[in-house]
């Protein structure tokens, strides 16, 4: 009888603790990506979503002299002529900041030696 009560108490605790543990684990944030991983992600996003209009080296339809805030707003909200709003396409503000920095880096990068 005593053993059954102890097992029931353990079962009751488990039934309460497991959903709480599952909730904590599902809401936890992932480990931040390394700088290299973030840069690779931004480069992949640029290649997939931006390079077709802006060129491989951000040489088209991009003014690196504009403020980062203005460029960020253009990436997220769109601009004229024909720049879509990428915020509605799933690009986050953090990714947009990375894209702006990546594009500026492409424009200032020295040419590859042949």
TARASUL-V839490 format. One record per residue. N is the residue number from 1. RES is the residue in three letters. D_CENTER is the distance of its C-alpha to the mean C-alpha in Angstrom with 2 decimals. Layout:
BEGIN
n->N res->RES d_center->D_CENTER
n->N res->RES d_center->D_CENTER
END
This chain:
BEGIN
n->1 res->UNK d_center->56.31
n->2 res->UNK d_center->54.64
n->3 res->UNK d_center->52.32
n->4 res->UNK d_center->51.31
n->5 res->UNK d_center->50.41
n->6 res->UNK d_center->48.28
n->7 res->UNK d_center->46.44
n->8 res->UNK d_center->45.91
n->9 res->UNK d_center->44.53
n->10 res->UNK d_center->42.06
n->11 res->UNK d_center->41.06
n->12 res->UNK d_center->40.59
n->13 res->UNK d_center->38.42
n->14 res->UNK d_center->36.31
n->15 res->UNK d_center->35.96
n->16 res->UNK d_center->34.68
n->17 res->UNK d_center->32.54
n->18 res->UNK d_center->30.72
n->19 res->UNK d_center->29.03
n->20 res->UNK d_center->28.04
n->21 res->UNK d_center->26.63
n->22 res->UNK d_center->24.73
n->23 res->UNK d_center->23.30
n->24 res->UNK d_center->22.23
n->25 res->UNK d_center->20.64
n->26 res->UNK d_center->18.73
n->27 res->UNK d_center->17.39
n->28 res->UNK d_center->16.59
n->29 res->UNK d_center->13.25
n->30 res->UNK d_center->12.32
n->31 res->UNK d_center->13.18
n->32 res->UNK d_center->10.79
n->33 res->UNK d_center->9.91
n->34 res->UNK d_center->12.40
n->35 res->UNK d_center->12.23
n->36 res->UNK d_center->13.34
n->37 res->UNK d_center->10.75
n->38 res->UNK d_center->7.89
n->39 res->UNK d_center->10.38
n->40 res->UNK d_center->11.11
n->41 res->UNK d_center->7.72
n->42 res->UNK d_center->7.93
n->43 res->UNK d_center->11.56
n->44 res->UNK d_center->11.25
n->45 res->UNK d_center->9.38
n->46 res->UNK d_center->12.12
n->47 res->UNK d_center->14.76
n->48 res->UNK d_center->14.09
n->49 res->UNK d_center->13.67
n->50 res->UNK d_center->15.22
n->51 res->UNK d_center->17.84
n->52 res->UNK d_center->20.24
n->53 res->UNK d_center->20.99
n->54 res->UNK d_center->20.26
n->55 res->UNK d_center->21.65
n->56 res->UNK d_center->20.69
n->57 res->UNK d_center->21.27
n->58 res->UNK d_center->20.07
n->59 res->UNK d_center->23.81
n->60 res->UNK d_center->24.03
n->61 res->UNK d_center->23.43
n->62 res->UNK d_center->21.50
n->63 res->UNK d_center->23.16
n->64 res->UNK d_center->21.74
n->65 res->UNK d_center->24.45
n->66 res->UNK d_center->22.77
n->67 res->UNK d_center->21.17
n->68 res->UNK d_center->17.49
n->69 res->UNK d_center->17.68
n->70 res->UNK d_center->19.37
n->71 res->UNK d_center->17.01
n->72 res->UNK d_center->13.95
n->73 res->UNK d_center->16.06
n->74 res->UNK d_center->17.02
n->75 res->UNK d_center->13.60
n->76 res->UNK d_center->12.84
n->77 res->UNK d_center->16.51
n->78 res->UNK d_center->18.05
n->79 res->UNK d_center->21.16
n->80 res->UNK d_center->24.43
n->81 res->UNK d_center->25.62
n->82 res->UNK d_center->23.46
n->83 res->UNK d_center->19.91
n->84 res->UNK d_center->18.05
n->85 res->UNK d_center->15.81
n->86 res->UNK d_center->12.32
n->87 res->UNK d_center->11.42
n->88 res->UNK d_center->13.77
n->89 res->UNK d_center->12.22
n->90 res->UNK d_center->8.96
n->91 res->UNK d_center->6.92
n->92 res->UNK d_center->5.80
n->93 res->UNK d_center->7.94
n->94 res->UNK d_center->6.01
n->95 res->UNK d_center->4.58
n->96 res->UNK d_center->8.21
n->97 res->UNK d_center->9.69
n->98 res->UNK d_center->8.67
n->99 res->UNK d_center->10.12
n->100 res->UNK d_center->13.10
n->101 res->UNK d_center->13.77
n->102 res->UNK d_center->13.61
n->103 res->UNK d_center->16.00
n->104 res->UNK d_center->18.25
n->105 res->UNK d_center->18.38
n->106 res->UNK d_center->19.43
n->107 res->UNK d_center->22.14
n->108 res->UNK d_center->23.49
n->109 res->UNK d_center->23.38
n->110 res->UNK d_center->26.95
n->111 res->UNK d_center->28.14
n->112 res->UNK d_center->28.20
n->113 res->UNK d_center->31.73
n->114 res->UNK d_center->33.56
END
